[in-house]
């Protein structure tokens, strides 16, 4: 079976975009791949975090993995910080990464823009991301379009290591589904739905109350042409809502267009909100069950053990090839 590695940062609340664009794919991939799904808490601290919030959000993301349908018996679910080899390999790969490569990272430019002071961790974290992937010799990495540049750097670093120290790392391939890879903001369809958006009305959080979901969708931006039609170029906002509807109701775009033919946006938005709330309700129930039962900690411990078993073997081989003296 091919090996899959991916992770989500525990910063802010997970959104419908995270669910449709990533977590639904994780659930599908676990059926015929060897999967490692992390909560990337080491990445989160590249920008300042409140300790109590970081702890809560890390547990929240892990519990939502389970609630979304990731089965701990099929996939390893763990916290990045529970496997110390991530940081260890991250440092080693940083020494193989050029400053110019890091300076070209668009995410660094975006996050550093307008700031008087920027931490070194934010600058070098693409090397840590490369370590996350190469530590497990992953074949496939589910990534959004905004992470493709980082995966390309990972591929370059893997090739550089292999050229210098002998073939060892697999050069990973991106896994970007044709449908559902990007869910856009409710207030601006030119931007990705993001949990870091300061406007809470721009995203649907997976833990939003149903009444809040209905209000957000009712206020979602559309256009002056009251026509429920999929046209990303001329009608980006309504097309985004159609995409969400298609995923949560398991209907094709064409079926939804036919259902609302000749109707205004009001009925469409109302029933979309009901469909989203219905999809989220069992997910939220399972989430609260996981948090209340305490099973989360057993899942994280077991997942970290499975991950570390692979990580230790990788690190021993990396150290040997790079010339480090291994303990005897």
PyMOL commands that set and color helices and strands:
alter all, ss='L'
color gray80, all
select helices_A, chain A and resi 16-29+41-44+51-68+80-82+85-94+99-103+106-112+120-134+145-165+200-202+210-218+236-249+253-259+265-293+295-322
alter helices_A, ss='H'
color red, helices_A
select strands_A, chain A and resi 3-8+34-39+75-79+140-142+173-175
alter strands_A, ss='S'
color yellow, strands_A
deselect
rebuild
show_as cartoon
